[in-house]
Amino acid sequence: RLFNQACCCLLLEPKTCNHISPLISKLTDTMAPELKKMSSQLNAVGPELRGGNITLDQILAKTDTSTRQTKIVCTLGPACWEVPQLEELIDAGLAVARFNFSHGDHEGHKACLDRLRQAAKNKNKEIAVMLDTKGPEIRSGFFAEGKKITLVKGETITLTSDYSFKGDSKKLACSYPALAKSVTPGQQVLVADGSLVLTVLTTDESNGEVTCRIENNASIGERKNMNLPGVIVDLPTLTEKDISDITEWGVPNDIDFIAASFVRKASDVLKIREILGEKGKGVKIICKIENQEGMENYDEILGVTDGIMVARGDLGMEIPPEKVFLAQKLMIRRANIAGKPVVTATQMLESMINNPRPTRAECSDVANAVLDGTDCVMLSGETANGEHPTAAVTIMSQTCTEAEGAQTTNLLYQATRNSALAEFGNLSTSESIASSAVKTSIDVHAKAIIVCSETGTTATQVAKFRPGKPIVVITASGQVARQCNGYLRGASAVIVDNLANDMEGAVTSIIDGFKKSGFASAGDAVVVVSGTVAAQPGATNLMRVQYA
């Protein structure tokens, strides 16, 4: 009542402000307890500790992996490359098959590819193919005697860039010709995944030799990988072998992704696009960030690539291992804002190469990658040559599902949108429609979002805003279908003969399928994103709600 009286006085006669000060004072005294209570409540509304939506029932319930949105990349190898084994992996959650060209030859990879495509056909699934380039590498040399040498802490060893030299415990060949002029005293050289640490003492450019102090006892074999942390290495990102692998195997065999090793600058990506040419223009490039130079040029690389792989193995050699998790979070966040899919890789379930169950730390690593915002997680040796490939995919699928359940869709959407606007100032037309579609799907509790996409761009934009529900992509391109199903979080794909003619029929058919399967009931909402000019790339300008 006092508040209303004060407001009336101010509205009727603003000049009477001085005369109503006693009334305002009385109002303040009267409402003080209530104002104090409201202030306390307002202070409590703000950031809260993460995990408030996790319940005991959720912990005790059986994991339903049918809701999983994070995609799984599996490296193929002898442990899983027969058709029945590949079918098991597909059932367990395989979405992208990685062919590691650090090993094998074109003939062997082609035979494996044929078996993969037979398995995918048998399972009626769109499985994407990723060619992972060998890339530039620095390796130790061969030995004069035996297959191993033993090195003693505190002793010195000379590294020579004469790769024909047969080494021993006193002198060892290195495949990097510019070693002596690239390193300086005090820098470290890591050998065999860091199991041997050397510190540079002196360099001799004229003879191409570097003298190092041995920092730990170690036994190493021939041709072990070598890392030079903090050094800008004078080697091309694409070797002659890489170019041959792409042009003579990748493009002719209709691959979907190239995982480009040791990308260090944006020009590396442009070079790969040039090599892909017109026939390979639809192949998506995923840049593997594996050293400090790549980190320093990350934003410019992100601007021209299609996706990012957080390749933590070599990265952990190039930067301090305790910093790798920070690099992972930074790269994933920046990619999420840019709308570029991310693959998190290396040693995710490493112990399952031998053991039937992962460690708790490994499961937490997978879960934290999902919580960080990764679109895909990757298995390497676990599926390529491990003893339990199917079990590894299964537990990874379950872990991803549980991690997704710990996220709040609306908050994730708002955070992504706000971060993108803070970074870029505005959204493009199609991206704004994608954002609106996701917000609408949340508001109306839509069962799914159907996206009509010629190139996959609109589907990528919708996936960027993390709707937390299925994204069904309708496309006329088999390659686009495999790519969307392979690395877009929450997406699956349906292929039609002609997007312009079949779009509305496909939308209706998908919604009918939802009802028949029990996923949706009559009257449930489904959000549809398309263009008024169907099958025209970049013409997305329409979002509507359709009811089952």
Helices and strands as residue ranges (DSSP letters): H 2-12, G 14-20, H 21-44, H 56-60, G 65-67, E 71-75, H 83-92, E 94-100, H 106-123, E 128-132, E 148-151, E 156-160, E 171-173, H 179-182, E 188-191, E 196-204, E 209-214, E 218-221, E 226-227, H 240-244, I 245-250, E 257-260, H 266-276, E 284-289, H 292-296, H 298-304, E 307-311, H 312-318, G 321-323, H 324-338, E 342-345, G 350-353, H 360-372, E 376-379, H 381-384, H 389-405, H 409-424, H 429-443, E 449-452, H 457-464, E 471-475, H 478-487, E 491-495, H 499-517, E 525-531, E 540-547
